[in-house]
């Protein structure tokens, strides 16, 4: 017997491709590789266009973030934007810096 038959999906197949971990977060986590132009979808989120290729496990901006603005994940500050980051953009080491080690 196949996996799907033994463990049926309640409500149909999973369509979420991002996860917002905490309500305070201004970034979400990609649940799979995301491609430019597709829509980032998660609980309470839809209509967010992906601007860049984003690898699974990496962050995507949920809104525009100003240079110097805190990046919030897990409901906690994890970094600071090193430059302006657009909604739907990949958030990673190329556009953020550690708050602790900020110059």
N, C-alpha and C positions, 0 to 999 in steps of 0.2 A: 504494500500500500504506500502511495506517495506521501511526501511531507504535507502537501496542501490538503490531502484528504484526511490525514490524521490530525492536523492542526489548521482548521479553516480560518481564514482571515475574517475577522468580524468587521463588517462595514466595507468590505472590498479590499483591493490592493492598496498598499501604502503609496500615497502620492506626494508626501512631504519630501523635500530634498534639502531642507535646512532645519536646524533646531535652534530655537531661542531658549537658552537654559534658564534665565531668570528675567522677571518682568522689567528690571532696571537696565538690562543689557542694551547697548546700542550697536552690537554686532550679533550675528547668528553664526552657527557652525554648519558648514557644508556636509551633508550626510553622504554625498557621493561627489564625484567630479562634476563641476558645473561649467557649462559652455556659454560664451557670450550670446546674448539675445534671448536665452531661455528665461523663464519666470521662476524666481525663488519663491517656494511655497512652504509654509509651515503653519503650525497652530496659531491662529490669529494674524496670519500674514499671507497676503497674496498681492499680485500686481507689482512685484519688485523685479525689474529687469536686471539681469546679471550683465555687468559691463565688461568683465575680463574672465578669462579661464581661471577657475578657482578649484584647486585640488581638494579632494575629500579631507575633512578634518580641519580645514583652514577657515578663516573668518571672512564674512561679507558684511559691509556696512549697511545698517538698517535705515540710516538717514545720513544727510550730509554732516560731516564732522570738520570743524575748523582746525587749522594748525594750532597745536598746543592743547587741544581738547582731550580730555581723558577718554580712553577706550575702556568700556565696561563690559566684562564677561563674567559669568557666575555671580552677577550682582556686585562685583568688586572691580576696582580699577586695576587693570593689568598692564597698561602702557599709556603713552601719550602720542597723539597724532604728530608726526614730524612735519607734515604739510597738510593742506586741505585734502580731504578724502570724500569722494562723491558717493551718494547712496547707490548701492549695488556694486561698489568697487571691492576688489580683493584687499583685505587688510592683513598685512604681513610685515616682515622686517624692512622692506623697501620703503614703507610709509609710516612706520611707527618707531618709537624708541622707548626704552625702559624709563619709567619715571625716576627710579632710583639713580640711574646713571646718566640722566639728562644733562647735557652740557649747558 
